[in-house]
């Protein structure tokens, strides 16, 4: 049995299998999870790079149930001697980044001291909250600035419009239930140069009826009318009447064969009934 055990130990450290054993050890040795926010903001709460590395090692050893490892133990994990590590731990305690608290063991009911990382979580959360508020303030400032410039542009555009053009834009705003953007105003003004005012209003009316409150849809209506050589509201109405008549004729043509077949069927039934009672 001893001989077999020695062979097993020798095989475990066989260089040809080292990669396989190392891969297995990676997963069986566990993982130390470090939140990205810790790595992102640790310098903002006064932690140095070497102190952060010490915290990471403390978290790793905590997973191995070493709640308060000695400076000698930590010196084997870090490029620092025990005295330097003791100074760094004292610094972290003075900064109130870590604490020392008592832990209760479920196995034997004993009480032991260990490092507490709740102060670190609290400090990081404070920095994160301030950073979030700063970002939100910057976004709000940009939005307010954009609204201010947009308001100025709208006011500038309104001042250069003629009275009919202003009334047309106000009609669009009333139907849309909002102010027009400078780009939308320019789009409407380009229609004024090409179409009659009444035709533009008719296109707006038809778009609103269909629930399409946007400039793009109205523009497509005007283009379609232009393609069909429709220039006035009367021509729009005539075009729509013609369209409805053509559609009614198509429906009638589709229904006619059915009606004719139905009539022939009724006639056959009547003849059959007469032959039965004659």
C-alpha positions as CSV (number, residue, x, y, z in Angstrom):
1,X,0.0,0.0,0.0
2,X,2.8,2.4,0.8
3,X,4.4,1.7,-2.5
4,X,1.2,2.5,-4.3
5,X,0.8,5.7,-2.4
6,X,4.3,6.8,-3.3
7,X,3.6,6.2,-7.0
8,X,0.4,8.2,-6.8
9,X,2.3,11.2,-5.2
10,X,5.0,10.9,-7.9
11,X,2.4,10.9,-10.7
12,X,0.7,14.0,-9.2
13,X,3.8,16.1,-9.7
14,X,4.7,14.6,-13.0
15,X,5.8,17.5,-15.3
16,X,3.9,16.1,-18.2
17,X,0.6,16.4,-16.3
18,X,1.4,19.8,-14.6
19,X,-0.8,21.9,-16.9
20,X,-3.7,19.6,-16.2
21,X,-3.2,19.7,-12.5
22,X,-2.8,23.5,-12.5
23,X,-6.0,23.9,-14.4
24,X,-7.8,21.8,-11.8
25,X,-6.2,23.7,-9.0
26,X,-7.4,27.1,-10.5
27,X,-11.0,26.0,-9.9
28,X,-10.6,24.0,-6.7
29,X,-8.7,26.8,-5.0
30,X,-11.7,29.2,-5.2
31,X,-12.0,32.7,-6.5
32,X,-11.6,36.1,-4.9
33,X,-14.2,38.5,-6.3
34,X,-13.3,42.2,-6.2
35,X,-16.1,44.7,-7.2
36,X,-15.1,46.9,-10.1
37,X,-16.3,50.0,-8.1
38,X,-13.7,49.2,-5.5
39,X,-11.0,49.2,-8.1
40,X,-12.4,52.3,-9.7
41,X,-12.7,54.5,-6.7
42,X,-10.2,53.3,-4.1
43,X,-7.8,56.2,-4.7
44,X,-10.7,58.6,-4.2
45,X,-10.9,57.5,-0.5
46,X,-7.2,57.8,0.1
47,X,-6.1,54.2,-0.4
48,X,-2.7,53.7,-2.0
49,X,-1.9,51.0,-4.6
50,X,0.0,48.9,-2.1
51,X,-2.8,49.3,0.4
52,X,-5.4,48.1,-2.1
53,X,-3.2,45.1,-2.9
54,X,-3.1,44.4,0.8
55,X,-7.0,44.6,1.0
56,X,-7.2,42.2,-1.9
57,X,-5.0,39.7,-0.1
58,X,-7.0,40.1,3.1
59,X,-10.2,39.3,1.1
60,X,-8.6,36.3,-0.4
61,X,-7.4,34.9,3.0
62,X,-10.9,35.7,4.4
63,X,-12.3,33.2,1.9
64,X,-9.8,30.7,3.4
65,X,-11.3,31.4,6.8
66,X,-8.3,33.5,8.0
67,X,-10.2,36.5,9.5
68,X,-7.2,38.2,10.9
69,X,-4.0,36.9,9.2
70,X,-0.7,37.9,10.8
71,X,1.7,40.3,9.2
72,X,4.1,37.4,8.7
73,X,1.5,35.5,6.7
74,X,0.7,38.6,4.6
75,X,4.4,39.2,4.0
76,X,4.5,35.9,2.0
77,X,1.8,37.2,-0.3
78,X,3.1,40.7,-0.8
79,X,6.4,42.4,-1.7
80,X,6.6,43.9,1.8
81,X,8.1,42.9,5.2
82,X,5.9,42.3,8.3
83,X,6.8,45.8,9.7
84,X,5.7,47.6,6.6
85,X,2.5,45.5,6.5
86,X,1.7,46.4,10.1
87,X,2.1,50.1,9.2
88,X,-0.2,49.7,6.2
89,X,-2.9,48.0,8.3
90,X,-2.6,50.7,10.9
91,X,-3.0,53.3,8.2
92,X,-6.2,51.6,6.9
93,X,-7.6,51.4,10.4
94,X,-6.8,55.1,11.0
95,X,-8.5,56.1,7.7
96,X,-11.5,54.0,8.8
97,X,-11.4,52.0,5.6
98,X,-11.3,48.7,7.4
99,X,-12.3,47.9,11.0
100,X,-11.9,45.1,13.5
101,X,-15.0,43.2,14.8
102,X,-15.9,40.0,16.6
103,X,-17.2,37.0,14.7
104,X,-19.1,34.0,16.1
105,X,-18.2,30.5,15.0
106,X,-21.1,28.2,14.1
107,X,-19.0,25.1,14.6
108,X,-17.8,25.4,18.2
109,X,-19.5,28.6,19.4
110,X,-16.2,30.4,19.8
111,X,-15.8,34.2,19.3
112,X,-12.8,35.5,17.3
113,X,-11.7,38.9,16.0
114,X,-11.3,39.6,12.3
115,X,-11.1,42.5,9.8
116,X,-14.3,44.1,8.9
117,X,-14.8,45.5,5.4
118,X,-18.1,47.3,5.9
119,X,-16.3,50.7,6.3
120,X,-14.7,50.2,2.9
121,X,-18.1,49.5,1.3
122,X,-19.6,52.6,3.0
123,X,-16.7,54.9,1.9
124,X,-16.9,53.6,-1.7
125,X,-20.6,54.1,-1.8
126,X,-20.2,57.7,-0.7
127,X,-17.8,58.4,-3.5
128,X,-20.0,56.6,-6.0
129,X,-23.1,58.6,-4.9
130,X,-21.3,61.9,-5.2
131,X,-20.0,60.9,-8.6
132,X,-23.5,59.9,-9.7
133,X,-24.9,63.3,-8.5
134,X,-22.1,65.1,-10.4
135,X,-22.9,63.3,-13.6
136,X,-26.7,63.9,-13.2
137,X,-26.0,67.6,-12.6
138,X,-23.9,67.8,-15.7
139,X,-26.6,66.1,-17.8
140,X,-29.2,68.4,-16.4
141,X,-27.0,71.4,-17.1
142,X,-26.5,70.2,-20.7
143,X,-30.2,69.6,-21.2
144,X,-31.1,73.1,-19.8
145,X,-28.5,74.6,-22.1
146,X,-29.9,72.8,-25.1
147,X,-33.4,73.9,-24.2
148,X,-32.2,77.4,-23.9
149,X,-30.5,77.4,-27.2
150,X,-33.5,75.7,-28.8
151,X,-35.8,78.3,-27.4
152,X,-33.6,81.1,-28.8
153,X,-33.5,79.4,-32.2
154,X,-37.3,79.1,-32.2
155,X,-37.7,82.7,-31.1
156,X,-35.3,83.8,-33.8
157,X,-37.2,81.8,-36.5
158,X,-40.5,83.2,-35.3
159,X,-39.2,86.8,-35.7
160,X,-38.3,86.3,-39.4
161,X,-41.5,84.5,-40.4
162,X,-44.3,86.3,-42.2
163,X,-47.8,86.5,-40.5
164,X,-49.3,83.6,-42.7
165,X,-46.2,81.5,-42.0
166,X,-46.4,82.1,-38.3
167,X,-50.1,81.1,-38.3
168,X,-49.3,78.0,-40.3
169,X,-46.6,77.0,-37.7
170,X,-48.9,77.7,-34.8
171,X,-51.5,75.5,-36.5
172,X,-49.0,72.6,-36.7
173,X,-48.0,73.2,-33.0
174,X,-51.7,73.1,-31.9
175,X,-52.3,69.9,-33.8
176,X,-49.1,68.3,-32.6
177,X,-49.6,69.5,-29.0
178,X,-46.0,70.7,-28.8
179,X,-43.5,73.3,-30.0
180,X,-41.9,72.8,-33.4
181,X,-38.1,72.3,-33.7
182,X,-36.1,74.7,-35.9
183,X,-35.7,71.8,-38.4
184,X,-39.4,71.2,-38.6
185,X,-40.1,74.9,-39.1
186,X,-37.6,75.0,-42.0
187,X,-39.3,71.9,-43.5
188,X,-42.7,73.6,-43.3
189,X,-41.3,76.8,-44.9
190,X,-39.9,74.7,-47.8
191,X,-43.4,73.5,-48.4
192,X,-44.7,77.0,-48.6
193,X,-42.4,77.7,-51.5
194,X,-43.8,74.7,-53.4
195,X,-47.4,74.1,-52.4
196,X,-50.5,76.2,-51.7
197,X,-51.1,77.0,-48.0
198,X,-54.5,75.3,-48.1
199,X,-53.0,72.1,-49.6
200,X,-50.4,72.0,-46.7
201,X,-53.2,72.4,-44.1
202,X,-55.2,69.6,-45.9
203,X,-52.2,67.3,-45.7
204,X,-51.9,68.1,-42.0
205,X,-55.6,67.4,-41.5
206,X,-55.4,64.0,-43.1
207,X,-52.3,63.1,-41.2
208,X,-53.9,64.0,-37.9
209,X,-57.1,62.0,-38.7
210,X,-54.8,59.0,-39.3
211,X,-52.9,59.6,-36.0
212,X,-49.7,60.5,-37.7
213,X,-48.4,63.6,-35.9
214,X,-45.1,64.0,-37.7
215,X,-43.6,66.0,-40.5
216,X,-42.2,63.0,-42.4
217,X,-45.7,61.6,-42.9
218,X,-47.2,64.9,-44.1
219,X,-44.3,65.3,-46.5
220,X,-45.1,61.9,-48.0
221,X,-48.7,63.0,-48.6
222,X,-47.6,66.1,-50.3
223,X,-45.2,64.2,-52.5
224,X,-47.9,61.7,-53.5
225,X,-50.3,64.5,-54.5
226,X,-47.5,66.3,-56.5
227,X,-46.8,63.0,-58.3
228,X,-50.5,62.8,-59.3
229,X,-50.5,66.4,-60.4
230,X,-52.8,67.5,-57.6
231,X,-52.4,71.1,-56.7
232,X,-55.5,72.2,-54.9
233,X,-57.9,71.0,-52.2
234,X,-60.7,70.5,-54.8
235,X,-58.4,68.3,-56.8
236,X,-57.6,66.3,-53.6
237,X,-61.4,65.8,-53.0
238,X,-62.0,64.8,-56.6
239,X,-59.0,62.3,-56.5
240,X,-60.4,60.8,-53.3
241,X,-63.9,60.5,-54.8
242,X,-62.5,58.8,-57.9
243,X,-60.5,56.5,-55.7
244,X,-63.6,55.5,-53.6
245,X,-65.7,54.9,-56.8
246,X,-63.0,52.7,-58.3
247,X,-62.7,50.7,-55.1
248,X,-66.5,50.2,-54.9
249,X,-66.5,48.9,-58.5
250,X,-63.7,46.5,-57.7
251,X,-65.7,45.2,-54.7
252,X,-68.8,44.8,-56.9
253,X,-67.0,42.9,-59.6
254,X,-65.6,40.5,-57.1
255,X,-69.0,39.9,-55.5
256,X,-70.9,39.5,-58.9
257,X,-69.7,35.9,-59.8
258,X,-70.7,34.8,-56.3
259,X,-74.2,36.3,-56.6
260,X,-74.6,34.8,-60.1
261,X,-73.6,31.4,-59.0
262,X,-75.9,31.7,-56.0
263,X,-78.9,32.6,-58.3
264,X,-78.1,29.6,-60.6
265,X,-78.1,27.3,-57.5
266,X,-81.5,28.6,-56.4
267,X,-82.9,28.0,-59.8
268,X,-81.7,24.4,-59.8
269,X,-83.2,23.8,-56.4
270,X,-86.6,25.1,-57.6
271,X,-86.6,22.9,-60.7
272,X,-85.7,19.9,-58.5
273,X,-88.6,20.6,-56.1
274,X,-91.1,21.0,-59.1
275,X,-90.0,17.6,-60.6
276,X,-90.5,15.9,-57.2
277,X,-94.1,17.2,-56.8
278,X,-95.2,17.1,-60.5
